[in-house]
Amino acid sequence: MPYIIYDLEFTVSRNTRYSSEIIDIGAVKVTESADGLVVTDTFHTYVRPSNKSVLSTDTIQFTGITQKDIDAAPFFRQH
C-alpha cells in the first residue's frame, strides 16, 4: 500500500493583521516492500506568499527559507 507523507512550512506571523501562509511544500511517496517502507517518489516546491511578500526575520530564522527562494517561487494558485 502506498503512503504520502507531506510537510508544510508557513510564514511566522506575530502580527495579527496577517495570517500565516504556506511557503514550502514537501512530500514523499512510500510503498511497503519486504525490506520495509521504500521512498518511490518525492516532491518539493517553494510557494510565494500573496498577502505579505517579504519574509520576516523570524520566518527566515525558523525555516531557513530565504527571500531569494520565495521570490523565484510560484504563487499557491499556480500549483
All heavy atoms as a GROMACS GRO file, in nm:
protein
  630
    1MET      N    1   0.084  -0.118   0.000
    1MET     CA    2   0.000   0.000   0.000
    1MET      C    3   0.088   0.124   0.000
    1MET      O    4   0.180   0.134   0.080
    1MET     CB    5  -0.091  -0.001   0.123
    1MET     CG    6  -0.167   0.129   0.142
    1MET     SD    7  -0.272   0.130   0.286
    1MET     CE    8  -0.428   0.121   0.205
    2PRO      N    9   0.063   0.221  -0.088
    2PRO     CA   10   0.143   0.344  -0.090
    2PRO      C   11   0.092   0.445   0.015
    2PRO      O   12  -0.027   0.448   0.047
    2PRO     CB   13   0.123   0.398  -0.231
    2PRO     CG   14  -0.007   0.342  -0.275
    2PRO     CD   15  -0.023   0.210  -0.206
    3TYR      N   16   0.185   0.525   0.063
    3TYR     CA   17   0.153   0.631   0.158
    3TYR      C   18   0.216   0.760   0.106
    3TYR      O   19   0.325   0.758   0.048
    3TYR     CB   20   0.212   0.602   0.296
    3TYR     CG   21   0.162   0.476   0.360
    3TYR    CD1   22   0.233   0.356   0.345
    3TYR    CD2   23   0.046   0.474   0.434
    3TYR    CE1   24   0.187   0.239   0.403
    3TYR    CE2   25  -0.001   0.358   0.494
    3TYR     CZ   26   0.071   0.241   0.477
    3TYR     OH   27   0.026   0.125   0.535
    4ILE      N   28   0.150   0.872   0.131
    4ILE     CA   29   0.206   1.003   0.102
    4ILE      C   30   0.229   1.074   0.235
    4ILE      O   31   0.136   1.088   0.316
    4ILE     CB   32   0.110   1.089   0.015
    4ILE    CG1   33   0.074   1.018  -0.115
    4ILE    CG2   34   0.171   1.227  -0.010
    4ILE    CD1   35   0.188   1.000  -0.212
    5ILE      N   36   0.351   1.116   0.257
    5ILE     CA   37   0.386   1.190   0.379
    5ILE      C   38   0.426   1.330   0.334
    5ILE      O   39   0.510   1.346   0.246
    5ILE     CB   40   0.504   1.121   0.452
    5ILE    CG1   41   0.467   0.977   0.485
    5ILE    CG2   42   0.542   1.200   0.576
    5ILE    CD1   43   0.584   0.891   0.524
    6TYR      N   44   0.362   1.431   0.392
    6TYR     CA   45   0.390   1.568   0.348
    6TYR      C   46   0.428   1.657   0.465
    6TYR      O   47   0.397   1.628   0.581
    6TYR     CB   48   0.271   1.626   0.271
    6TYR     CG   49   0.148   1.648   0.355
    6TYR    CD1   50   0.125   1.770   0.416
    6TYR    CD2   51   0.054   1.547   0.374
    6TYR    CE1   52   0.012   1.792   0.494
    6TYR    CE2   53  -0.058   1.568   0.450
    6TYR     CZ   54  -0.079   1.690   0.510
    6TYR     OH   55  -0.189   1.710   0.588
    7ASP      N   56   0.494   1.764   0.431
    7ASP     CA   57   0.538   1.862   0.530
    7ASP      C   58   0.513   2.001   0.471
    7ASP      O   59   0.546   2.026   0.355
    7ASP     CB   60   0.688   1.844   0.560
    7ASP     CG   61   0.739   1.947   0.658
    7ASP    OD1   62   0.678   1.963   0.765
    7ASP    OD2   63   0.839   2.013   0.627
    8LEU      N   64   0.455   2.088   0.551
    8LEU     CA   65   0.429   2.226   0.510
    8LEU      C   66   0.504   2.320   0.601
    8LEU      O   67   0.511   2.299   0.722
    8LEU     CB   68   0.279   2.258   0.519
    8LEU     CG   69   0.184   2.168   0.441
    8LEU    CD1   70   0.040   2.204   0.474
    8LEU    CD2   71   0.209   2.179   0.292
    9GLU      N   72   0.563   2.423   0.543
    9GLU     CA   73   0.624   2.530   0.621
    9GLU      C   74   0.542   2.656   0.598
    9GLU      O   75   0.499   2.684   0.485
    9GLU     CB   76   0.769   2.554   0.579
    9GLU     CG   77   0.862   2.437   0.604
    9GLU     CD   78   0.881   2.403   0.750
    9GLU    OE1   79   0.862   2.490   0.837
    9GLU    OE2   80   0.914   2.286   0.777
   10PHE      N   81   0.520   2.730   0.704
   10PHE     CA   82   0.439   2.851   0.699
   10PHE      C   83   0.521   2.973   0.739
   10PHE      O   84   0.622   2.960   0.808
   10PHE     CB   85   0.321   2.840   0.797
   10PHE     CG   86   0.219   2.737   0.760
   10PHE    CD1   87   0.236   2.604   0.792
   10PHE    CD2   88   0.104   2.775   0.693
   10PHE    CE1   89   0.142   2.510   0.758
   10PHE    CE2   90   0.008   2.681   0.659
   10PHE     CZ   91   0.027   2.549   0.691
   11THR      N   92   0.472   3.090   0.699
   11THR     CA   93   0.534   3.213   0.747
   11THR      C   94   0.508   3.224   0.897
   11THR      O   95   0.406   3.177   0.948
   11THR     CB   96   0.475   3.337   0.677
   11THR    OG1   97   0.333   3.337   0.693
   11THR    CG2   98   0.512   3.341   0.530
   12VAL      N   99   0.601   3.285   0.967
   12VAL     CA  100   0.585   3.311   1.110
   12VAL      C  101   0.532   3.453   1.121
   12VAL      O  102   0.597   3.548   1.078
   12VAL     CB  103   0.720   3.298   1.184
   12VAL    CG1  104   0.704   3.334   1.330
   12VAL    CG2  105   0.777   3.158   1.168
   13SER      N  106   0.412   3.465   1.177
   13SER     CA  107   0.350   3.597   1.186
   13SER      C  108   0.315   3.628   1.330
   13SER      O  109   0.233   3.560   1.391
   13SER     CB  110   0.224   3.601   1.099
   13SER     OG  111   0.164   3.726   1.108
   14ARG      N  112   0.379   3.728   1.383
   14ARG     CA  113   0.347   3.773   1.519
   14ARG      C  114   0.250   3.891   1.514
   14ARG      O  115   0.210   3.943   1.615
   14ARG     CB  116   0.474   3.811   1.592
   14ARG     CG  117   0.572   3.695   1.600
   14ARG     CD  118   0.676   3.718   1.705
   14ARG     NE  119   0.782   3.620   1.698
   14ARG     CZ  120   0.774   3.495   1.742
   14ARG    NH1  121   0.664   3.451   1.792
   14ARG    NH2  122   0.877   3.414   1.734
   15ASN      N  123   0.213   3.931   1.394
   15ASN     CA  124   0.123   4.041   1.371
   15ASN      C  125  -0.014   3.983   1.334
   15ASN      O  126  -0.025   3.906   1.240
   15ASN     CB  127   0.176   4.130   1.258
   15ASN     CG  128   0.092   4.253   1.235
   15ASN    OD1  129  -0.025   4.257   1.268
   15ASN    ND2  130   0.153   4.353   1.176
   16THR      N  131  -0.117   4.020   1.405
   16THR     CA  132  -0.249   3.963   1.380
   16THR      C  133  -0.314   4.016   1.252
   16THR      O  134  -0.418   3.966   1.211
   16THR     CB  135  -0.344   3.989   1.499
   16THR    OG1  136  -0.350   4.129   1.525
   16THR    CG2  137  -0.294   3.917   1.623
   17ARG      N  138  -0.254   4.115   1.188
   17ARG     CA  139  -0.308   4.167   1.062
   17ARG      C  140  -0.289   4.068   0.948
   17ARG      O  141  -0.360   4.071   0.849
   17ARG     CB  142  -0.240   4.299   1.025
   17ARG     CG  143  -0.281   4.414   1.114
   17ARG     CD  144  -0.220   4.544   1.070
   17ARG     NE  145  -0.244   4.570   0.929
   17ARG     CZ  146  -0.167   4.642   0.852
   17ARG    NH1  147  -0.059   4.698   0.902
   17ARG    NH2  148  -0.196   4.662   0.725
   18TYR      N  149  -0.189   3.981   0.960
   18TYR     CA  150  -0.160   3.884   0.853
   18TYR      C  151  -0.170   3.743   0.908
   18TYR      O  152  -0.115   3.712   1.012
   18TYR     CB  153  -0.018   3.906   0.798
   18TYR     CG  154   0.003   4.042   0.738
   18TYR    CD1  155   0.072   4.140   0.807
   18TYR    CD2  156  -0.046   4.072   0.611
   18TYR    CE1  157   0.091   4.266   0.752
   18TYR    CE2  158  -0.027   4.198   0.555
   18TYR     CZ  159   0.042   4.294   0.626
   18TYR     OH  160   0.060   4.417   0.571
   19SER      N  161  -0.238   3.658   0.835
   19SER     CA  162  -0.241   3.517   0.875
   19SER      C  163  -0.120   3.448   0.814
   19SER      O  164  -0.063   3.494   0.715
   19SER     CB  165  -0.371   3.450   0.828
   19SER     OG  166  -0.382   3.459   0.688
   20SER      N  167  -0.082   3.338   0.872
   20SER     CA  168   0.032   3.263   0.820
   20SER      C  169  -0.003   3.204   0.684
   20SER      O  170  -0.118   3.168   0.659
   20SER     CB  171   0.070   3.151   0.916
   20SER     OG  172   0.117   3.206   1.037
   21GLU      N  173   0.097   3.193   0.597
   21GLU     CA  174   0.077   3.137   0.463
   21GLU      C  175   0.177   3.026   0.438
   21GLU      O  176   0.289   3.029   0.489
   21GLU     CB  177   0.097   3.244   0.356
   21GLU     CG  178  -0.008   3.353   0.357
   21GLU     CD  179   0.014   3.450   0.243
   21GLU    OE1  180  -0.025   3.417   0.129
   21GLU    OE2  181   0.074   3.556   0.267
   22ILE      N  182   0.139   2.931   0.356
   22ILE     CA  183   0.230   2.823   0.317
   22ILE      C  184   0.340   2.882   0.230
   22ILE      O  185   0.313   2.955   0.135
   22ILE     CB  186   0.154   2.714   0.239
   22ILE    CG1  187   0.051   2.647   0.328
   22ILE    CG2  188   0.252   2.610   0.182
   22ILE    CD1  189  -0.042   2.551   0.254
   23ILE      N  190   0.466   2.849   0.263
   23ILE     CA  191   0.578   2.894   0.180
   23ILE      C  192   0.664   2.778   0.131
   23ILE      O  193   0.757   2.799   0.053
   23ILE     CB  194   0.666   2.998   0.254
   23ILE    CG1  195   0.716   2.943   0.387
   23ILE    CG2  196   0.589   3.128   0.272
   23ILE    CD1  197   0.818   3.032   0.456
   24ASP      N  198   0.634   2.656   0.175
   24ASP     CA  199   0.714   2.540   0.135
   24ASP      C  200   0.628   2.415   0.145
   24ASP      O  201   0.559   2.395   0.246
   24ASP     CB  202   0.836   2.528   0.227
   24ASP     CG  203   0.926   2.412   0.190
   24ASP    OD1  204   0.994   2.421   0.087
   24ASP    OD2  205   0.929   2.314   0.265
   25ILE      N  206   0.630   2.334   0.040
   25ILE     CA  207   0.558   2.206   0.040
   25ILE      C  208   0.657   2.097   0.003
   25ILE      O  209   0.725   2.106  -0.100
   25ILE     CB  210   0.443   2.206  -0.062
   25ILE    CG1  211   0.344   2.319  -0.036
   25ILE    CG2  212   0.371   2.070  -0.062
   25ILE    CD1  213   0.242   2.338  -0.147
   26GLY      N  214   0.664   1.997   0.086
   26GLY     CA  215   0.748   1.881   0.058
   26GLY      C  216   0.668   1.755   0.080
   26GLY      O  217   0.581   1.750   0.167
   27ALA      N  218   0.693   1.654  -0.002
   27ALA     CA  219   0.620   1.527   0.013
   27ALA      C  220   0.704   1.411  -0.038
   27ALA      O  221   0.788   1.428  -0.126
   27ALA     CB  222   0.488   1.532  -0.064
   28VAL      N  223   0.680   1.296   0.020
   28VAL     CA  224   0.740   1.172  -0.030
   28VAL      C  225   0.631   1.068  -0.041
   28VAL      O  226   0.536   1.066   0.036
   28VAL     CB  227   0.854   1.117   0.061
   28VAL    CG1  228   0.973   1.209   0.063
   28VAL    CG2  229   0.805   1.090   0.201
   29LYS      N  230   0.644   0.983  -0.143
   29LYS     CA  231   0.555   0.869  -0.158
   29LYS      C  232   0.636   0.747  -0.118
   29LYS      O  233   0.746   0.725  -0.169
   29LYS     CB  234   0.509   0.857  -0.303
   29LYS     CG  235   0.416   0.739  -0.328
   29LYS     CD  236   0.376   0.735  -0.475
   29LYS     CE  237   0.284   0.618  -0.503
   29LYS     NZ  238   0.247   0.614  -0.647
   30VAL      N  239   0.582   0.670  -0.026
   30VAL     CA  240   0.650   0.548   0.018
   30VAL      C  241   0.558   0.429  -0.006
   30VAL      O  242   0.435   0.441   0.001
   30VAL     CB  243   0.693   0.555   0.166
   30VAL    CG1  244   0.797   0.662   0.189
   30VAL    CG2  245   0.575   0.579   0.258
   31THR      N  246   0.618   0.317  -0.035
   31THR     CA  247   0.543   0.193  -0.052
   31THR      C  248   0.605   0.084   0.034
   31THR      O  249   0.725   0.089   0.065
   31THR     CB  250   0.540   0.147  -0.199
   31THR    OG1  251   0.673   0.138  -0.248
   31THR    CG2  252   0.463   0.244  -0.286
   32GLU      N  253   0.525  -0.011   0.070
   32GLU     CA  254   0.573  -0.122   0.152
   32GLU      C  255   0.644  -0.224   0.065
   32GLU      O  256   0.603  -0.253  -0.047
   32GLU     CB  257   0.455  -0.190   0.223
   32GLU     CG  258   0.386  -0.101   0.324
   32GLU     CD  259   0.271  -0.170   0.392
   32GLU    OE1  260   0.298  -0.265   0.469
   32GLU    OE2  261   0.157  -0.130   0.368
   33SER      N  262   0.755  -0.274   0.116
   33SER     CA  263   0.827  -0.382   0.048
   33SER      C  264   0.872  -0.483   0.154
   33SER      O  265   0.847  -0.463   0.272
   33SER     CB  266   0.948  -0.327  -0.028
   33SER     OG  267   1.051  -0.291   0.062
   34ALA      N  268   0.938  -0.586   0.110
   34ALA     CA  269   0.986  -0.687   0.205
   34ALA      C  270   1.086  -0.629   0.304
   34ALA      O  271   1.100  -0.676   0.416
   34ALA     CB  272   1.050  -0.803   0.128
   35ASP      N  273   1.157  -0.521   0.262
   35ASP     CA  274   1.257  -0.456   0.349
   35ASP      C  275   1.198  -0.343   0.433
   35ASP      O  276   1.270  -0.274   0.503
   35ASP     CB  277   1.370  -0.400   0.263
   35ASP     CG  278   1.444  -0.509   0.188
   35ASP    OD1  279   1.457  -0.620   0.243
   35ASP    OD2  280   1.488  -0.483   0.075
   36GLY      N  281   1.068  -0.318   0.423
   36GLY     CA  282   1.005  -0.209   0.496
   36GLY      C  283   0.952  -0.104   0.399
   36GLY      O  284   0.920  -0.136   0.284
   37LEU      N  285   0.946   0.019   0.443
   37LEU     CA  286   0.897   0.126   0.358
   37LEU      C  287   1.009   0.177   0.268
   37LEU      O  288   1.122   0.197   0.312
   37LEU     CB  289   0.841   0.241   0.442
   37LEU     CG  290   0.717   0.208   0.525
   37LEU    CD1  291   0.679   0.328   0.611
   37LEU    CD2  292   0.602   0.167   0.437
   38VAL      N  293   0.977   0.200   0.140
   38VAL     CA  294   1.074   0.247   0.043
   38VAL      C  295   1.019   0.375  -0.022
   38VAL      O  296   0.903   0.378  -0.064
   38VAL     CB  297   1.099   0.140  -0.066
   38VAL    CG1  298   1.194   0.191  -0.172
   38VAL    CG2  299   1.150   0.012  -0.004
   39VAL      N  300   1.103   0.479  -0.031
   39VAL     CA  301   1.063   0.604  -0.097
   39VAL      C  302   1.060   0.579  -0.247
   39VAL      O  303   1.159   0.538  -0.307
   39VAL     CB  304   1.160   0.719  -0.064
   39VAL    CG1  305   1.125   0.844  -0.144
   39VAL    CG2  306   1.158   0.749   0.085
   40THR      N  307   0.943   0.602  -0.310
   40THR     CA  308   0.928   0.578  -0.453
   40THR      C  309   0.912   0.706  -0.534
   40THR      O  310   0.924   0.702  -0.656
   40THR     CB  311   0.809   0.485  -0.482
   40THR    OG1  312   0.691   0.542  -0.425
   40THR    CG2  313   0.833   0.347  -0.423
   41ASP      N  314   0.886   0.818  -0.468
   41ASP     CA  315   0.875   0.946  -0.539
   41ASP      C  316   0.887   1.059  -0.438
   41ASP      O  317   0.858   1.040  -0.319
   41ASP     CB  318   0.742   0.954  -0.612
   41ASP     CG  319   0.743   1.055  -0.727
   41ASP    OD1  320   0.849   1.117  -0.752
   41ASP    OD2  321   0.638   1.071  -0.791
   42THR      N  322   0.930   1.176  -0.486
   42THR     CA  323   0.942   1.294  -0.399
   42THR      C  324   0.887   1.416  -0.471
   42THR      O  325   0.879   1.420  -0.594
   42THR     CB  326   1.089   1.322  -0.360
   42THR    OG1  327   1.164   1.350  -0.479
   42THR    CG2  328   1.151   1.205  -0.286
   43PHE      N  329   0.851   1.516  -0.392
   43PHE     CA  330   0.802   1.643  -0.445
   43PHE      C  331   0.846   1.754  -0.353
   43PHE      O  332   0.844   1.739  -0.230
   43PHE     CB  333   0.648   1.642  -0.453
   43PHE     CG  334   0.590   1.775  -0.492
   43PHE    CD1  335   0.584   1.812  -0.626
   43PHE    CD2  336   0.543   1.863  -0.397
   43PHE    CE1  337   0.531   1.935  -0.663
   43PHE    CE2  338   0.490   1.986  -0.433
   43PHE     CZ  339   0.484   2.022  -0.566
   44HIS      N  340   0.889   1.867  -0.410
   44HIS     CA  341   0.923   1.984  -0.330
   44HIS      C  342   0.898   2.110  -0.412
   44HIS      O  343   0.931   2.115  -0.532
   44HIS     CB  344   1.070   1.984  -0.287
   44HIS     CG  345   1.105   2.109  -0.213
   44HIS    ND1  346   1.172   2.214  -0.273
   44HIS    CD2  347   1.077   2.149  -0.087
   44HIS    CE1  348   1.185   2.311  -0.184
   44HIS    NE2  349   1.129   2.274  -0.072
   45THR      N  350   0.842   2.211  -0.348
   45THR     CA  351   0.829   2.342  -0.410
   45THR      C  352   0.820   2.449  -0.303
   45THR      O  353   0.767   2.426  -0.194
   45THR     CB  354   0.705   2.351  -0.502
   45THR    OG1  355   0.708   2.476  -0.572
   45THR    CG2  356   0.575   2.341  -0.424
   46TYR      N  357   0.878   2.564  -0.333
   46TYR     CA  358   0.855   2.682  -0.252
   46TYR      C  359   0.729   2.748  -0.305
   46TYR      O  360   0.690   2.730  -0.420
   46TYR     CB  361   0.972   2.780  -0.263
   46TYR     CG  362   1.099   2.729  -0.200
   46TYR    CD1  363   1.210   2.699  -0.277
   46TYR    CD2  364   1.107   2.709  -0.062
   46TYR    CE1  365   1.327   2.652  -0.220
   46TYR    CE2  366   1.223   2.660  -0.004
   46TYR     CZ  367   1.333   2.633  -0.083
   46TYR     OH  368   1.447   2.586  -0.026
   47VAL      N  369   0.664   2.826  -0.221
   47VAL     CA  370   0.541   2.896  -0.258
   47VAL      C  371   0.555   3.042  -0.218
   47VAL      O  372   0.589   3.072  -0.103
   47VAL     CB  373   0.418   2.835  -0.188
   47VAL    CG1  374   0.291   2.908  -0.228
   47VAL    CG2  375   0.407   2.686  -0.217
   48ARG      N  376   0.530   3.132  -0.312
   48ARG     CA  377   0.538   3.275  -0.283
   48ARG      C  378   0.412   3.319  -0.208
   48ARG      O  379   0.301   3.297  -0.256
   48ARG     CB  380   0.552   3.355  -0.412
   48ARG     CG  381   0.586   3.500  -0.386
   48ARG     CD  382   0.601   3.584  -0.509
   48ARG     NE  383   0.644   3.509  -0.626
   48ARG     CZ  384   0.646   3.558  -0.748
   48ARG    NH1  385   0.606   3.681  -0.770
   48ARG    NH2  386   0.687   3.486  -0.848
   49PRO      N  387   0.428   3.381  -0.092
   49PRO     CA  388   0.309   3.427  -0.020
   49PRO      C  389   0.242   3.543  -0.094
   49PRO      O  390   0.308   3.624  -0.158
   49PRO     CB  391   0.365   3.473   0.115
   49PRO     CG  392   0.510   3.491   0.096
   49PRO     CD  393   0.552   3.409  -0.021
   50SER      N  394   0.110   3.549  -0.086
   50SER     CA  395   0.038   3.652  -0.159
   50SER      C  396  -0.002   3.771  -0.072
   50SER      O  397  -0.018   3.882  -0.124
   50SER     CB  398  -0.087   3.593  -0.226
   50SER     OG  399  -0.169   3.533  -0.129
   51ASN      N  400  -0.016   3.752   0.058
   51ASN     CA  401  -0.056   3.863   0.145
   51ASN      C  402   0.060   3.954   0.183
   51ASN      O  403   0.045   4.075   0.190
   51ASN     CB  404  -0.121   3.811   0.273
   51ASN     CG  405  -0.256   3.751   0.247
   51ASN    OD1  406  -0.323   3.786   0.150
   51ASN    ND2  407  -0.296   3.658   0.330
   52LYS      N  408   0.173   3.896   0.212
   52LYS     CA  409   0.291   3.973   0.254
   52LYS      C  410   0.412   3.908   0.187
   52LYS      O  411   0.458   3.802   0.229
   52LYS     CB  412   0.303   3.972   0.406
   52LYS     CG  413   0.405   4.068   0.458
   52LYS     CD  414   0.402   4.076   0.609
   52LYS     CE  415   0.507   4.174   0.655
   52LYS     NZ  416   0.529   4.164   0.798
   53SER      N  417   0.464   3.973   0.084
   53SER     CA  418   0.567   3.909   0.001
   53SER      C  419   0.707   3.909   0.062
   53SER      O  420   0.793   3.834   0.017
   53SER     CB  421   0.571   3.978  -0.135
   53SER     OG  422   0.602   4.114  -0.120
   54VAL      N  423   0.731   3.990   0.164
   54VAL     CA  424   0.863   3.994   0.227
   54VAL      C  425   0.860   3.908   0.353
   54VAL      O  426   0.777   3.928   0.442
   54VAL     CB  427   0.902   4.140   0.262
   54VAL    CG1  428   1.036   4.144   0.335
   54VAL    CG2  429   0.906   4.226   0.137
   55LEU      N  430   0.951   3.811   0.358
   55LEU     CA  431   0.958   3.722   0.474
   55LEU      C  432   1.012   3.797   0.596
   55LEU      O  433   1.104   3.878   0.585
   55LEU     CB  434   1.050   3.604   0.444
   55LEU     CG  435   1.006   3.508   0.335
   55LEU    CD1  436   1.109   3.397   0.320
   55LEU    CD2  437   0.869   3.451   0.362
   56SER      N  438   0.955   3.765   0.711
   56SER     CA  439   1.004   3.824   0.835
   56SER      C  440   1.135   3.758   0.876
   56SER      O  441   1.165   3.645   0.835
   56SER     CB  442   0.900   3.807   0.946
   56SER     OG  443   0.890   3.670   0.982
   57THR      N  444   1.211   3.826   0.958
   57THR     CA  445   1.334   3.769   1.012
   57THR      C  446   1.303   3.641   1.089
   57THR      O  447   1.377   3.543   1.081
   57THR     CB  448   1.405   3.870   1.104
   57THR    OG1  449   1.431   3.989   1.027
   57THR    CG2  450   1.535   3.817   1.158
   58ASP      N  451   1.192   3.641   1.162
   58ASP     CA  452   1.152   3.520   1.238
   58ASP      C  453   1.128   3.402   1.144
   58ASP      O  454   1.169   3.290   1.174
   58ASP     CB  455   1.023   3.547   1.317
   58ASP     CG  456   1.045   3.640   1.435
   58ASP    OD1  457   1.159   3.650   1.483
   58ASP    OD2  458   0.946   3.701   1.479
   59THR      N  459   1.063   3.426   1.031
   59THR     CA  460   1.036   3.319   0.935
   59THR      C  461   1.167   3.263   0.879
   59THR      O  462   1.186   3.142   0.871
   59THR     CB  463   0.947   3.369   0.820
   59THR    OG1  464   0.821   3.411   0.873
   59THR    CG2  465   0.924   3.260   0.716
   60ILE      N  466   1.256   3.351   0.838
   60ILE     CA  467   1.384   3.308   0.781
   60ILE      C  468   1.465   3.228   0.883
   60ILE      O  469   1.519   3.123   0.851
   60ILE     CB  470   1.463   3.430   0.730
   60ILE    CG1  471   1.389   3.493   0.611
   60ILE    CG2  472   1.605   3.391   0.690
   60ILE    CD1  473   1.442   3.630   0.570
   61GLN      N  474   1.470   3.276   1.007
   61GLN     CA  475   1.547   3.207   1.111
   61GLN      C  476   1.484   3.072   1.146
   61GLN      O  477   1.555   2.974   1.167
   61GLN     CB  478   1.559   3.293   1.236
   61GLN     CG  479   1.651   3.411   1.217
   61GLN     CD  480   1.657   3.500   1.340
   61GLN    OE1  481   1.576   3.489   1.431
   61GLN    NE2  482   1.754   3.591   1.341
   62PHE      N  483   1.352   3.065   1.152
   62PHE     CA  484   1.284   2.942   1.193
   62PHE      C  485   1.286   2.836   1.084
   62PHE      O  486   1.307   2.718   1.111
   62PHE     CB  487   1.140   2.974   1.233
   62PHE     CG  488   1.065   2.856   1.286
   62PHE    CD1  489   1.088   2.809   1.414
   62PHE    CD2  490   0.971   2.790   1.208
   62PHE    CE1  491   1.019   2.700   1.465
   62PHE    CE2  492   0.902   2.680   1.257
   62PHE     CZ  493   0.926   2.636   1.385
   63THR      N  494   1.266   2.876   0.958
   63THR     CA  495   1.253   2.778   0.848
   63THR      C  496   1.382   2.758   0.769
   63THR      O  497   1.398   2.655   0.704
   63THR     CB  498   1.144   2.820   0.749
   63THR    OG1  499   1.184   2.942   0.684
   63THR    CG2  500   1.010   2.838   0.818
   64GLY      N  501   1.469   2.859   0.768
   64GLY     CA  502   1.589   2.852   0.683
   64GLY      C  503   1.560   2.886   0.538
   64GLY      O  504   1.648   2.879   0.453
   65ILE      N  505   1.437   2.923   0.508
   65ILE     CA  506   1.397   2.961   0.373
   65ILE      C  507   1.433   3.108   0.354
   65ILE      O  508   1.405   3.190   0.440
   65ILE     CB  509   1.247   2.937   0.352
   65ILE    CG1  510   1.217   2.787   0.366
   65ILE    CG2  511   1.200   2.990   0.216
   65ILE    CD1  512   1.069   2.754   0.374
   66THR      N  513   1.494   3.139   0.240
   66THR     CA  514   1.540   3.276   0.217
   66THR      C  515   1.442   3.353   0.129
   66THR      O  516   1.357   3.295   0.062
   66THR     CB  517   1.677   3.276   0.148
   66THR    OG1  518   1.662   3.224   0.015
   66THR    CG2  519   1.780   3.196   0.225
   67GLN      N  520   1.459   3.484   0.130
   67GLN     CA  521   1.377   3.569   0.044
   67GLN      C  522   1.400   3.536  -0.103
   67GLN      O  523   1.307   3.536  -0.183
   67GLN     CB  524   1.408   3.717   0.071
   67GLN     CG  525   1.315   3.812   0.000
   67GLN     CD  526   1.172   3.803   0.051
   67GLN    OE1  527   1.148   3.801   0.170
   67GLN    NE2  528   1.077   3.797  -0.041
   68LYS      N  529   1.523   3.501  -0.137
   68LYS     CA  530   1.556   3.464  -0.275
   68LYS      C  531   1.478   3.339  -0.319
   68LYS      O  532   1.430   3.332  -0.432
   68LYS     CB  533   1.706   3.441  -0.288
   68LYS     CG  534   1.754   3.415  -0.428
   68LYS     CD  535   1.905   3.402  -0.432
   68LYS     CE  536   1.952   3.370  -0.572
   68LYS     NZ  537   2.097   3.357  -0.580
   69ASP      N  538   1.466   3.241  -0.228
   69ASP     CA  539   1.388   3.120  -0.258
   69ASP      C  540   1.243   3.156  -0.290
   69ASP      O  541   1.184   3.104  -0.385
   69ASP     CB  542   1.388   3.023  -0.139
   69ASP     CG  543   1.524   2.967  -0.107
   69ASP    OD1  544   1.606   2.950  -0.200
   69ASP    OD2  545   1.549   2.940   0.012
   70ILE      N  546   1.187   3.244  -0.212
   70ILE     CA  547   1.046   3.281  -0.225
   70ILE      C  548   1.022   3.367  -0.348
   70ILE      O  549   0.921   3.353  -0.418
   70ILE     CB  550   0.999   3.353  -0.098
   70ILE    CG1  551   1.001   3.257   0.021
   70ILE    CG2  552   0.861   3.415  -0.114
   70ILE    CD1  553   0.923   3.130   0.002
   71ASP      N  554   1.114   3.459  -0.376
   71ASP     CA  555   1.096   3.549  -0.491
   71ASP      C  556   1.088   3.473  -0.623
   71ASP      O  557   1.021   3.518  -0.716
   71ASP     CB  558   1.210   3.652  -0.496
   71ASP     CG  559   1.201   3.755  -0.386
   71ASP    OD1  560   1.092   3.771  -0.325
   71ASP    OD2  561   1.304   3.821  -0.359
   72ALA      N  562   1.153   3.359  -0.631
   72ALA     CA  563   1.154   3.280  -0.755
   72ALA      C  564   1.039   3.177  -0.760
   72ALA      O  565   1.023   3.108  -0.859
   72ALA     CB  566   1.288   3.208  -0.768
   73ALA      N  567   0.961   3.170  -0.654
   73ALA     CA  568   0.857   3.067  -0.644
   73ALA      C  569   0.725   3.112  -0.704
   73ALA      O  570   0.694   3.231  -0.707
   73ALA     CB  571   0.836   3.032  -0.497
   74PRO      N  572   0.645   3.016  -0.751
   74PRO     CA  573   0.511   3.049  -0.799
   74PRO      C  574   0.416   3.073  -0.680
   74PRO      O  575   0.444   3.030  -0.568
   74PRO     CB  576   0.468   2.924  -0.877
   74PRO     CG  577   0.548   2.815  -0.816
   74PRO     CD  578   0.677   2.875  -0.770
   75PHE      N  579   0.307   3.143  -0.708
   75PHE     CA  580   0.203   3.160  -0.606
   75PHE      C  581   0.130   3.026  -0.587
   75PHE      O  582   0.132   2.940  -0.676
   75PHE     CB  583   0.102   3.268  -0.646
   75PHE     CG  584   0.160   3.405  -0.643
   75PHE    CD1  585   0.197   3.470  -0.760
   75PHE    CD2  586   0.177   3.472  -0.523
   75PHE    CE1  587   0.250   3.598  -0.758
   75PHE    CE2  588   0.230   3.601  -0.519
   75PHE     CZ  589   0.266   3.663  -0.636
   76PHE      N  590   0.062   3.009  -0.475
   76PHE     CA  591  -0.008   2.885  -0.443
   76PHE      C  592  -0.110   2.849  -0.552
   76PHE      O  593  -0.122   2.734  -0.590
   76PHE     CB  594  -0.077   2.897  -0.308
   76PHE     CG  595  -0.135   2.768  -0.259
   76PHE    CD1  596  -0.053   2.672  -0.200
   76PHE    CD2  597  -0.269   2.741  -0.271
   76PHE    CE1  598  -0.105   2.552  -0.155
   76PHE    CE2  599  -0.323   2.621  -0.225
   76PHE     CZ  600  -0.240   2.527  -0.168
   77ARG      N  601  -0.181   2.947  -0.603
   77ARG     CA  602  -0.284   2.921  -0.705
   77ARG      C  603  -0.224   2.867  -0.834
   77ARG      O  604  -0.295   2.810  -0.916
   77ARG     CB  605  -0.361   3.049  -0.734
   77ARG     CG  606  -0.447   3.090  -0.620
   77ARG     CD  607  -0.531   3.211  -0.656
   77ARG     NE  608  -0.608   3.250  -0.540
   77ARG     CZ  609  -0.624   3.373  -0.500
   77ARG    NH1  610  -0.571   3.472  -0.568
   77ARG    NH2  611  -0.695   3.400  -0.394
   78GLN      N  612  -0.096   2.888  -0.857
   78GLN     CA  613  -0.031   2.842  -0.979
   78GLN      C  614   0.010   2.694  -0.970
   78GLN      O  615   0.055   2.638  -1.069
   78GLN     CB  616   0.092   2.928  -1.010
   78GLN     CG  617   0.054   3.071  -1.044
   78GLN     CD  618   0.177   3.160  -1.061
   78GLN    OE1  619   0.269   3.155  -0.981
   78GLN    NE2  620   0.176   3.240  -1.165
   79HIS      N  621  -0.001   2.634  -0.853
   79HIS     CA  622   0.037   2.493  -0.837
   79HIS      C  623  -0.074   2.409  -0.884
   79HIS      O  624  -0.154   2.355  -0.871
   79HIS     CB  625   0.077   2.462  -0.693
   79HIS     CG  626   0.213   2.514  -0.660
   79HIS    ND1  627   0.328   2.457  -0.706
   79HIS    CD2  628   0.252   2.622  -0.589
   79HIS    CE1  629   0.431   2.524  -0.661
   79HIS    NE2  630   0.387   2.624  -0.591
   0.00000   0.00000   0.00000
